[in-house]
Amino acid sequence: MFSEGGEVSSKRVVTAMCLLFMLIAFTSNLFCDYTVEQHMFESLQWIVMAGLGFTASEKFSEIIRNRKNQNHE
């Protein structure tokens, strides 16, 4: 949940919460009589995918930025 600086990353917290809600919805849809609407499940899925993508892109962009700085020195 923490970013490189040791601070709490809001993107990671929101992504983890949506993943938790998505898992709860999936489990309740399988084992209980509760039906989750498809558009609700898909919207959570898109939030999780985007959150993971943005978090991963930050990591890779920092690596590329460090390489460029090393080449210029």
N, C-alpha and C positions, 0 to 999 in steps of 0.2 A: 503494500500500500504506500510505501514511501518512495519519493523520487530521489534523484542523485544527491540532492542537498540535504536529505534527511527530513524533509517536510512532507506532510501528507498530500498526496496528489488527488485532486478532486476527480480527475478522469478515471483513476484506478478505483476510487471508492464507488463512483456511480456505476462503473462497469461491473464491479463485484456485486453490488446490490441488484442490478438487473439480471446478472447471471443467477443469483440466488432465487430471485422471483421467477425466473424462467424455469429453473429446476423444480421449484415448488409447483408451478403450474403444470409442468410435464408429468410430475409424479401424481398430482391430484387428478389429472385427466386420465391416467392409466388405472389407478387403483380405487378411485372414488367415483361417485356419480356426478362430480362437478365437471362441467364442460367448459373448456377455455376456448373462447372465440379465436379463430385462426388469425385475424388481423392483430389481435392483442399479442399473441405469441410471436408473430413475425416482427412486430415493432420492437419487442424486447430483444429478439434475436439480432436485429439490425443495430440496436444500441450497443449490444455486447461486441459484435463484430467491429463496429466503428471504434469503440473504445480500445479494444485490443490492437487494432491497426494504428491508431494514433499513438498509443504508448510504445509500440514497436518502432514506429517511424521516428519518434524522438530519440530512441536509443541509437538507431542507425545513423541518423543525421548528426549526432554528436560524434560518432566514430569518424564519419567523413570529414566533419569540421576539424577534428584533431589531426587527421592526416594532411589536410590542406595547410594547416598552420605549421606542421612539421616540415613540409616541403618548402615553405617560404622562409624558413629560418636558415 
